[in-house]
């Protein structure tokens, strides 16, 4: 007896319920999450600047936030 494994004559493609997603798809998702996190961080920074410095012109607050980041 041999230890050979029998293989089917035809190789059929793998059938998934959902199509495979490529590396670029996952990279795009990671970038979206990073941008969202950055937006939240900037918003929190602007709020903190407003708490510390009191009411200011919105443009000045954004410049201050940019210099902190």
PyMOL Python script that loads the backbone (N, CA, C, O; Angstrom):
from pymol import cmd

cmd.read_pdbstr("""\
ATOM      1  N   UNK A   1       0.834  -1.189   0.000  1.00  0.00           N
ATOM      2  CA  UNK A   1       0.000   0.000   0.000  1.00  0.00           C
ATOM      3  C   UNK A   1       0.874   1.246   0.000  1.00  0.00           C
ATOM      4  O   UNK A   1       1.936   1.291   0.621  1.00  0.00           O
ATOM      5  N   UNK A   2       0.407   2.222  -0.693  1.00  0.00           N
ATOM      6  CA  UNK A   2       1.189   3.451  -0.734  1.00  0.00           C
ATOM      7  C   UNK A   2       0.542   4.499   0.163  1.00  0.00           C
ATOM      8  O   UNK A   2      -0.641   4.427   0.497  1.00  0.00           O
ATOM      9  N   UNK A   3       1.352   5.461   0.532  1.00  0.00           N
ATOM     10  CA  UNK A   3       0.864   6.556   1.371  1.00  0.00           C
ATOM     11  C   UNK A   3       0.402   7.743   0.530  1.00  0.00           C
ATOM     12  O   UNK A   3       0.159   8.822   1.070  1.00  0.00           O
ATOM     13  N   UNK A   4       0.279   7.563  -0.764  1.00  0.00           N
ATOM     14  CA  UNK A   4      -0.114   8.646  -1.668  1.00  0.00           C
ATOM     15  C   UNK A   4      -1.536   9.098  -1.355  1.00  0.00           C
ATOM     16  O   UNK A   4      -2.413   8.297  -1.032  1.00  0.00           O
ATOM     17  N   UNK A   5      -1.730  10.395  -1.463  1.00  0.00           N
ATOM     18  CA  UNK A   5      -3.047  10.979  -1.227  1.00  0.00           C
ATOM     19  C   UNK A   5      -3.700  11.205  -2.574  1.00  0.00           C
ATOM     20  O   UNK A   5      -3.082  11.736  -3.497  1.00  0.00           O
ATOM     21  N   UNK A   6      -4.943  10.801  -2.678  1.00  0.00           N
ATOM     22  CA  UNK A   6      -5.654  11.000  -3.938  1.00  0.00           C
ATOM     23  C   UNK A   6      -6.136  12.445  -4.027  1.00  0.00           C
ATOM     24  O   UNK A   6      -6.652  13.006  -3.060  1.00  0.00           O
ATOM     25  N   UNK A   7      -5.959  13.028  -5.197  1.00  0.00           N
ATOM     26  CA  UNK A   7      -6.393  14.398  -5.447  1.00  0.00           C
ATOM     27  C   UNK A   7      -7.443  14.379  -6.545  1.00  0.00           C
ATOM     28  O   UNK A   7      -7.369  13.565  -7.465  1.00  0.00           O
ATOM     29  N   UNK A   8      -8.411  15.265  -6.454  1.00  0.00           N
ATOM     30  CA  UNK A   8      -9.401  15.324  -7.534  1.00  0.00           C
ATOM     31  C   UNK A   8      -8.738  15.784  -8.829  1.00  0.00           C
ATOM     32  O   UNK A   8      -7.719  16.473  -8.811  1.00  0.00           O
ATOM     33  N   UNK A   9      -9.334  15.391  -9.948  1.00  0.00           N
ATOM     34  CA  UNK A   9      -8.788  15.768 -11.247  1.00  0.00           C
ATOM     35  C   UNK A   9      -8.892  17.274 -11.493  1.00  0.00           C
ATOM     36  O   UNK A   9      -8.010  17.874 -12.107  1.00  0.00           O
ATOM     37  N   UNK A  10      -9.964  17.869 -11.013  1.00  0.00           N
ATOM     38  CA  UNK A  10     -10.167  19.301 -11.235  1.00  0.00           C
ATOM     39  C   UNK A  10     -10.026  20.059  -9.917  1.00  0.00           C
ATOM     40  O   UNK A  10     -10.490  19.614  -8.867  1.00  0.00           O
ATOM     41  N   UNK A  11      -9.389  21.183 -10.002  1.00  0.00           N
ATOM     42  CA  UNK A  11      -9.292  22.045  -8.830  1.00  0.00           C
ATOM     43  C   UNK A  11     -10.379  23.097  -8.962  1.00  0.00           C
ATOM     44  O   UNK A  11     -10.407  23.855  -9.932  1.00  0.00           O
ATOM     45  N   UNK A  12     -11.263  23.142  -7.997  1.00  0.00           N
ATOM     46  CA  UNK A  12     -12.361  24.109  -8.051  1.00  0.00           C
ATOM     47  C   UNK A  12     -11.998  25.321  -7.205  1.00  0.00           C
ATOM     48  O   UNK A  12     -11.362  25.184  -6.160  1.00  0.00           O
ATOM     49  N   UNK A  13     -12.395  26.494  -7.649  1.00  0.00           N
ATOM     50  CA  UNK A  13     -12.091  27.695  -6.861  1.00  0.00           C
ATOM     51  C   UNK A  13     -12.822  27.659  -5.523  1.00  0.00           C
ATOM     52  O   UNK A  13     -13.904  27.087  -5.394  1.00  0.00           O
ATOM     53  N   UNK A  14     -12.207  28.276  -4.554  1.00  0.00           N
ATOM     54  CA  UNK A  14     -12.798  28.323  -3.221  1.00  0.00           C
ATOM     55  C   UNK A  14     -14.042  29.197  -3.276  1.00  0.00           C
ATOM     56  O   UNK A  14     -14.020  30.301  -3.821  1.00  0.00           O
ATOM     57  N   UNK A  15     -15.107  28.696  -2.712  1.00  0.00           N
ATOM     58  CA  UNK A  15     -16.361  29.442  -2.726  1.00  0.00           C
ATOM     59  C   UNK A  15     -16.565  30.078  -1.356  1.00  0.00           C
ATOM     60  O   UNK A  15     -16.805  29.382  -0.370  1.00  0.00           O
ATOM     61  N   UNK A  16     -16.469  31.393  -1.304  1.00  0.00           N
ATOM     62  CA  UNK A  16     -16.677  32.130  -0.064  1.00  0.00           C
ATOM     63  C   UNK A  16     -18.041  32.795  -0.112  1.00  0.00           C
ATOM     64  O   UNK A  16     -18.583  33.081  -1.180  1.00  0.00           O
ATOM     65  N   UNK A  17     -18.582  33.035   1.080  1.00  0.00           N
ATOM     66  CA  UNK A  17     -19.847  33.753   1.146  1.00  0.00           C
ATOM     67  C   UNK A  17     -19.670  35.210   0.720  1.00  0.00           C
ATOM     68  O   UNK A  17     -20.548  35.782   0.074  1.00  0.00           O
ATOM     69  N   UNK A  18     -18.555  35.797   1.076  1.00  0.00           N
ATOM     70  CA  UNK A  18     -18.286  37.164   0.641  1.00  0.00           C
ATOM     71  C   UNK A  18     -16.971  37.183  -0.120  1.00  0.00           C
ATOM     72  O   UNK A  18     -16.065  36.404   0.179  1.00  0.00           O
ATOM     73  N   UNK A  19     -16.864  38.057  -1.090  1.00  0.00           N
ATOM     74  CA  UNK A  19     -15.634  38.094  -1.893  1.00  0.00           C
ATOM     75  C   UNK A  19     -14.429  38.482  -1.041  1.00  0.00           C
ATOM     76  O   UNK A  19     -14.556  39.173  -0.030  1.00  0.00           O
ATOM     77  N   UNK A  20     -13.275  38.027  -1.469  1.00  0.00           N
ATOM     78  CA  UNK A  20     -12.049  38.365  -0.745  1.00  0.00           C
ATOM     79  C   UNK A  20     -11.731  39.836  -0.931  1.00  0.00           C
ATOM     80  O   UNK A  20     -11.955  40.416  -1.993  1.00  0.00           O
ATOM     81  N   UNK A  21     -11.210  40.411   0.117  1.00  0.00           N
ATOM     82  CA  UNK A  21     -10.856  41.824   0.061  1.00  0.00           C
ATOM     83  C   UNK A  21      -9.346  41.923  -0.002  1.00  0.00           C
ATOM     84  O   UNK A  21      -8.630  41.204   0.696  1.00  0.00           O
ATOM     85  N   UNK A  22      -8.881  42.808  -0.832  1.00  0.00           N
ATOM     86  CA  UNK A  22      -7.450  42.966  -1.018  1.00  0.00           C
ATOM     87  C   UNK A  22      -6.810  43.851   0.038  1.00  0.00           C
ATOM     88  O   UNK A  22      -7.488  44.440   0.880  1.00  0.00           O
ATOM     89  N   UNK A  23      -5.509  43.927  -0.029  1.00  0.00           N
ATOM     90  CA  UNK A  23      -4.732  44.720   0.915  1.00  0.00           C
ATOM     91  C   UNK A  23      -5.134  46.193   0.842  1.00  0.00           C
ATOM     92  O   UNK A  23      -5.202  46.870   1.868  1.00  0.00           O
ATOM     93  N   UNK A  24      -5.397  46.683  -0.354  1.00  0.00           N
ATOM     94  CA  UNK A  24      -5.758  48.096  -0.501  1.00  0.00           C
ATOM     95  C   UNK A  24      -7.064  48.427   0.210  1.00  0.00           C
ATOM     96  O   UNK A  24      -7.223  49.519   0.756  1.00  0.00           O
ATOM     97  N   UNK A  25      -7.998  47.474   0.201  1.00  0.00           N
ATOM     98  CA  UNK A  25      -9.266  47.696   0.897  1.00  0.00           C
ATOM     99  C   UNK A  25      -9.011  47.896   2.388  1.00  0.00           C
ATOM    100  O   UNK A  25      -9.555  48.814   3.002  1.00  0.00           O
ATOM    101  N   UNK A  26      -8.179  47.028   2.964  1.00  0.00           N
ATOM    102  CA  UNK A  26      -7.891  47.132   4.392  1.00  0.00           C
ATOM    103  C   UNK A  26      -7.081  48.387   4.702  1.00  0.00           C
ATOM    104  O   UNK A  26      -7.277  49.005   5.749  1.00  0.00           O
ATOM    105  N   UNK A  27      -6.182  48.765   3.815  1.00  0.00           N
ATOM    106  CA  UNK A  27      -5.408  49.990   3.993  1.00  0.00           C
ATOM    107  C   UNK A  27      -6.339  51.202   3.985  1.00  0.00           C
ATOM    108  O   UNK A  27      -6.183  52.123   4.785  1.00  0.00           O
ATOM    109  N   UNK A  28      -7.300  51.187   3.075  1.00  0.00           N
ATOM    110  CA  UNK A  28      -8.269  52.275   2.983  1.00  0.00           C
ATOM    111  C   UNK A  28      -9.071  52.383   4.281  1.00  0.00           C
ATOM    112  O   UNK A  28      -9.316  53.486   4.770  1.00  0.00           O
ATOM    113  N   UNK A  29      -9.478  51.248   4.833  1.00  0.00           N
ATOM    114  CA  UNK A  29     -10.223  51.243   6.093  1.00  0.00           C
ATOM    115  C   UNK A  29      -9.360  51.787   7.232  1.00  0.00           C
ATOM    116  O   UNK A  29      -9.842  52.558   8.061  1.00  0.00           O
ATOM    117  N   UNK A  30      -8.089  51.388   7.274  1.00  0.00           N
ATOM    118  CA  UNK A  30      -7.175  51.878   8.313  1.00  0.00           C
ATOM    119  C   UNK A  30      -6.994  53.389   8.211  1.00  0.00           C
ATOM    120  O   UNK A  30      -6.949  54.083   9.226  1.00  0.00           O
ATOM    121  N   UNK A  31      -6.892  53.891   6.994  1.00  0.00           N
ATOM    122  CA  UNK A  31      -6.734  55.338   6.789  1.00  0.00           C
ATOM    123  C   UNK A  31      -7.983  56.073   7.258  1.00  0.00           C
ATOM    124  O   UNK A  31      -7.881  57.117   7.904  1.00  0.00           O
ATOM    125  N   UNK A  32      -9.163  55.539   6.940  1.00  0.00           N
ATOM    126  CA  UNK A  32     -10.411  56.165   7.388  1.00  0.00           C
ATOM    127  C   UNK A  32     -10.457  56.242   8.911  1.00  0.00           C
ATOM    128  O   UNK A  32     -10.827  57.271   9.477  1.00  0.00           O
ATOM    129  N   UNK A  33     -10.077  55.141   9.574  1.00  0.00           N
ATOM    130  CA  UNK A  33     -10.078  55.124  11.031  1.00  0.00           C
ATOM    131  C   UNK A  33      -9.064  56.126  11.585  1.00  0.00           C
ATOM    132  O   UNK A  33      -9.339  56.804  12.574  1.00  0.00           O
ATOM    133  N   UNK A  34      -7.900  56.221  10.952  1.00  0.00           N
ATOM    134  CA  UNK A  34      -6.879  57.167  11.393  1.00  0.00           C
ATOM    135  C   UNK A  34      -7.329  58.605  11.247  1.00  0.00           C
ATOM    136  O   UNK A  34      -7.097  59.426  12.135  1.00  0.00           O
ATOM    137  N   UNK A  35      -7.968  58.912  10.136  1.00  0.00           N
ATOM    138  CA  UNK A  35      -8.465  60.269   9.902  1.00  0.00           C
ATOM    139  C   UNK A  35      -9.541  60.610  10.925  1.00  0.00           C
ATOM    140  O   UNK A  35      -9.566  61.720  11.458  1.00  0.00           O
ATOM    141  N   UNK A  36     -10.426  59.662  11.198  1.00  0.00           N
ATOM    142  CA  UNK A  36     -11.483  59.896  12.184  1.00  0.00           C
ATOM    143  C   UNK A  36     -10.880  60.158  13.562  1.00  0.00           C
ATOM    144  O   UNK A  36     -11.321  61.056  14.279  1.00  0.00           O
ATOM    145  N   UNK A  37      -9.878  59.375  13.922  1.00  0.00           N
ATOM    146  CA  UNK A  37      -9.207  59.553  15.210  1.00  0.00           C
ATOM    147  C   UNK A  37      -8.531  60.920  15.281  1.00  0.00           C
ATOM    148  O   UNK A  37      -8.587  61.593  16.310  1.00  0.00           O
ATOM    149  N   UNK A  38      -7.896  61.325  14.192  1.00  0.00           N
ATOM    150  CA  UNK A  38      -7.240  62.633  14.133  1.00  0.00           C
ATOM    151  C   UNK A  38      -8.257  63.761  14.288  1.00  0.00           C
ATOM    152  O   UNK A  38      -8.007  64.730  15.005  1.00  0.00           O
ATOM    153  N   UNK A  39      -9.408  63.637  13.617  1.00  0.00           N
ATOM    154  CA  UNK A  39     -10.460  64.652  13.733  1.00  0.00           C
ATOM    155  C   UNK A  39     -10.926  64.778  15.181  1.00  0.00           C
ATOM    156  O   UNK A  39     -11.104  65.883  15.693  1.00  0.00           O
ATOM    157  N   UNK A  40     -11.122  63.629  15.834  1.00  0.00           N
ATOM    158  CA  UNK A  40     -11.563  63.647  17.225  1.00  0.00           C
ATOM    159  C   UNK A  40     -10.505  64.298  18.117  1.00  0.00           C
ATOM    160  O   UNK A  40     -10.837  65.057  19.029  1.00  0.00           O
ATOM    161  N   UNK A  41      -9.243  64.000  17.853  1.00  0.00           N
ATOM    162  CA  UNK A  41      -8.157  64.591  18.635  1.00  0.00           C
ATOM    163  C   UNK A  41      -8.082  66.095  18.469  1.00  0.00           C
ATOM    164  O   UNK A  41      -7.892  66.823  19.444  1.00  0.00           O
ATOM    165  N   UNK A  42      -8.231  66.563  17.241  1.00  0.00           N
ATOM    166  CA  UNK A  42      -8.201  68.008  16.984  1.00  0.00           C
ATOM    167  C   UNK A  42      -9.385  68.678  17.667  1.00  0.00           C
ATOM    168  O   UNK A  42      -9.240  69.750  18.255  1.00  0.00           O
ATOM    169  N   UNK A  43     -10.553  68.055  17.591  1.00  0.00           N
ATOM    170  CA  UNK A  43     -11.739  68.620  18.232  1.00  0.00           C
ATOM    171  C   UNK A  43     -11.527  68.750  19.734  1.00  0.00           C
ATOM    172  O   UNK A  43     -11.845  69.784  20.322  1.00  0.00           O
ATOM    173  N   UNK A  44     -10.989  67.701  20.358  1.00  0.00           N
ATOM    174  CA  UNK A  44     -10.729  67.752  21.804  1.00  0.00           C
ATOM    175  C   UNK A  44      -9.697  68.823  22.135  1.00  0.00           C
ATOM    176  O   UNK A  44      -9.828  69.524  23.138  1.00  0.00           O
ATOM    177  N   UNK A  45      -8.669  68.954  21.294  1.00  0.00           N
ATOM    178  CA  UNK A  45      -7.632  69.965  21.525  1.00  0.00           C
ATOM    179  C   UNK A  45      -8.225  71.363  21.434  1.00  0.00           C
ATOM    180  O   UNK A  45      -7.924  72.223  22.263  1.00  0.00           O
ATOM    181  N   UNK A  46      -9.060  71.592  20.438  1.00  0.00           N
ATOM    182  CA  UNK A  46      -9.701  72.897  20.274  1.00  0.00           C
ATOM    183  C   UNK A  46     -10.589  73.193  21.476  1.00  0.00           C
ATOM    184  O   UNK A  46     -10.624  74.326  21.957  1.00  0.00           O
ATOM    185  N   UNK A  47     -11.306  72.185  21.964  1.00  0.00           N
ATOM    186  CA  UNK A  47     -12.156  72.385  23.139  1.00  0.00           C
ATOM    187  C   UNK A  47     -11.317  72.741  24.364  1.00  0.00           C
ATOM    188  O   UNK A  47     -11.689  73.623  25.137  1.00  0.00           O
ATOM    189  N   UNK A  48     -10.186  72.057  24.542  1.00  0.00           N
ATOM    190  CA  UNK A  48      -9.299  72.341  25.682  1.00  0.00           C
ATOM    191  C   UNK A  48      -8.743  73.759  25.596  1.00  0.00           C
ATOM    192  O   UNK A  48      -8.681  74.467  26.601  1.00  0.00           O
ATOM    193  N   UNK A  49      -8.340  74.171  24.401  1.00  0.00           N
ATOM    194  CA  UNK A  49      -7.819  75.533  24.224  1.00  0.00           C
ATOM    195  C   UNK A  49      -8.899  76.541  24.596  1.00  0.00           C
ATOM    196  O   UNK A  49      -8.615  77.560  25.227  1.00  0.00           O
ATOM    197  N   UNK A  50     -10.130  76.258  24.208  1.00  0.00           N
ATOM    198  CA  UNK A  50     -11.243  77.143  24.546  1.00  0.00           C
ATOM    199  C   UNK A  50     -11.468  77.217  26.043  1.00  0.00           C
ATOM    200  O   UNK A  50     -11.785  78.282  26.571  1.00  0.00           O
ATOM    201  N   UNK A  51     -11.305  76.079  26.743  1.00  0.00           N
ATOM    202  CA  UNK A  51     -11.478  76.063  28.194  1.00  0.00           C
ATOM    203  C   UNK A  51     -10.380  76.866  28.886  1.00  0.00           C
ATOM    204  O   UNK A  51     -10.645  77.590  29.846  1.00  0.00           O
ATOM    205  N   UNK A  52      -9.153  76.736  28.397  1.00  0.00           N
ATOM    206  CA  UNK A  52      -8.011  77.388  29.038  1.00  0.00           C
ATOM    207  C   UNK A  52      -7.976  78.880  28.726  1.00  0.00           C
ATOM    208  O   UNK A  52      -7.770  79.698  29.623  1.00  0.00           O
ATOM    209  N   UNK A  53      -8.172  79.232  27.477  1.00  0.00           N
ATOM    210  CA  UNK A  53      -8.001  80.618  27.039  1.00  0.00           C
ATOM    211  C   UNK A  53      -9.290  81.426  27.005  1.00  0.00           C
ATOM    212  O   UNK A  53      -9.246  82.638  26.792  1.00  0.00           O
ATOM    213  N   UNK A  54     -10.403  80.804  27.204  1.00  0.00           N
ATOM    214  CA  UNK A  54     -11.669  81.516  27.129  1.00  0.00           C
ATOM    215  C   UNK A  54     -12.103  81.695  25.683  1.00  0.00           C
ATOM    216  O   UNK A  54     -11.457  81.182  24.770  1.00  0.00           O
ATOM    217  N   UNK A  55     -13.192  82.418  25.472  1.00  0.00           N
ATOM    218  CA  UNK A  55     -13.713  82.599  24.112  1.00  0.00           C
ATOM    219  C   UNK A  55     -12.700  83.294  23.201  1.00  0.00           C
ATOM    220  O   UNK A  55     -12.086  84.294  23.574  1.00  0.00           O
ATOM    221  N   UNK A  56     -12.542  82.738  21.998  1.00  0.00           N
ATOM    222  CA  UNK A  56     -11.635  83.302  20.999  1.00  0.00           C
ATOM    223  C   UNK A  56     -12.265  83.171  19.625  1.00  0.00           C
ATOM    224  O   UNK A  56     -13.272  82.490  19.433  1.00  0.00           O
ATOM    225  N   UNK A  57     -11.640  83.843  18.685  1.00  0.00           N
ATOM    226  CA  UNK A  57     -12.018  83.684  17.286  1.00  0.00           C
ATOM    227  C   UNK A  57     -11.709  82.243  16.874  1.00  0.00           C
ATOM    228  O   UNK A  57     -10.650  81.721  17.220  1.00  0.00           O
ATOM    229  N   UNK A  58     -12.609  81.602  16.148  1.00  0.00           N
ATOM    230  CA  UNK A  58     -12.440  80.194  15.757  1.00  0.00           C
ATOM    231  C   UNK A  58     -11.149  79.967  14.972  1.00  0.00           C
ATOM    232  O   UNK A  58     -10.500  78.935  15.147  1.00  0.00           O
ATOM    233  N   UNK A  59     -10.768  80.911  14.113  1.00  0.00           N
ATOM    234  CA  UNK A  59      -9.528  80.768  13.340  1.00  0.00           C
ATOM    235  C   UNK A  59      -8.301  80.772  14.244  1.00  0.00           C
ATOM    236  O   UNK A  59      -7.357  80.018  14.011  1.00  0.00           O
ATOM    237  N   UNK A  60      -8.307  81.614  15.269  1.00  0.00           N
ATOM    238  CA  UNK A  60      -7.189  81.647  16.212  1.00  0.00           C
ATOM    239  C   UNK A  60      -7.073  80.322  16.961  1.00  0.00           C
ATOM    240  O   UNK A  60      -5.972  79.823  17.192  1.00  0.00           O
ATOM    241  N   UNK A  61      -8.204  79.766  17.332  1.00  0.00           N
ATOM    242  CA  UNK A  61      -8.209  78.488  18.044  1.00  0.00           C
ATOM    243  C   UNK A  61      -7.617  77.397  17.166  1.00  0.00           C
ATOM    244  O   UNK A  61      -6.834  76.580  17.650  1.00  0.00           O
ATOM    245  N   UNK A  62      -7.972  77.365  15.885  1.00  0.00           N
ATOM    246  CA  UNK A  62      -7.441  76.345  14.977  1.00  0.00           C
ATOM    247  C   UNK A  62      -5.935  76.509  14.793  1.00  0.00           C
ATOM    248  O   UNK A  62      -5.216  75.514  14.702  1.00  0.00           O
ATOM    249  N   UNK A  63      -5.447  77.741  14.739  1.00  0.00           N
ATOM    250  CA  UNK A  63      -4.007  77.983  14.624  1.00  0.00           C
ATOM    251  C   UNK A  63      -3.309  77.487  15.880  1.00  0.00           C
ATOM    252  O   UNK A  63      -2.259  76.850  15.797  1.00  0.00           O
ATOM    253  N   UNK A  64      -3.885  77.775  17.047  1.00  0.00           N
ATOM    254  CA  UNK A  64      -3.314  77.290  18.306  1.00  0.00           C
ATOM    255  C   UNK A  64      -3.293  75.767  18.339  1.00  0.00           C
ATOM    256  O   UNK A  64      -2.308  75.170  18.773  1.00  0.00           O
ATOM    257  N   UNK A  65      -4.367  75.138  17.885  1.00  0.00           N
ATOM    258  CA  UNK A  65      -4.430  73.667  17.865  1.00  0.00           C
ATOM    259  C   UNK A  65      -3.374  73.106  16.928  1.00  0.00           C
ATOM    260  O   UNK A  65      -2.742  72.097  17.238  1.00  0.00           O
ATOM    261  N   UNK A  66      -3.180  73.745  15.798  1.00  0.00           N
ATOM    262  CA  UNK A  66      -2.171  73.288  14.841  1.00  0.00           C
ATOM    263  C   UNK A  66      -0.768  73.380  15.406  1.00  0.00           C
ATOM    264  O   UNK A  66       0.064  72.510  15.146  1.00  0.00           O
ATOM    265  N   UNK A  67      -0.497  74.420  16.174  1.00  0.00           N
ATOM    266  CA  UNK A  67       0.847  74.558  16.743  1.00  0.00           C
ATOM    267  C   UNK A  67       1.087  73.537  17.846  1.00  0.00           C
ATOM    268  O   UNK A  67       2.225  73.118  18.059  1.00  0.00           O
ATOM    269  N   UNK A  68       0.043  73.134  18.546  1.00  0.00           N
ATOM    270  CA  UNK A  68       0.181  72.114  19.591  1.00  0.00           C
ATOM    271  C   UNK A  68       0.444  70.753  18.972  1.00  0.00           C
ATOM    272  O   UNK A  68       1.273  69.987  19.463  1.00  0.00           O
ATOM    273  N   UNK A  69      -0.270  70.455  17.884  1.00  0.00           N
ATOM    274  CA  UNK A  69      -0.108  69.146  17.240  1.00  0.00           C
ATOM    275  C   UNK A  69       1.236  69.100  16.565  1.00  0.00           C
ATOM    276  O   UNK A  69       1.587  68.089  15.957  1.00  0.00           O
TER     277      UNK A  69
END
""", "prot")
cmd.dss("prot")
cmd.show_as("cartoon", "prot")
cmd.util.cbc("prot")
cmd.orient("prot")
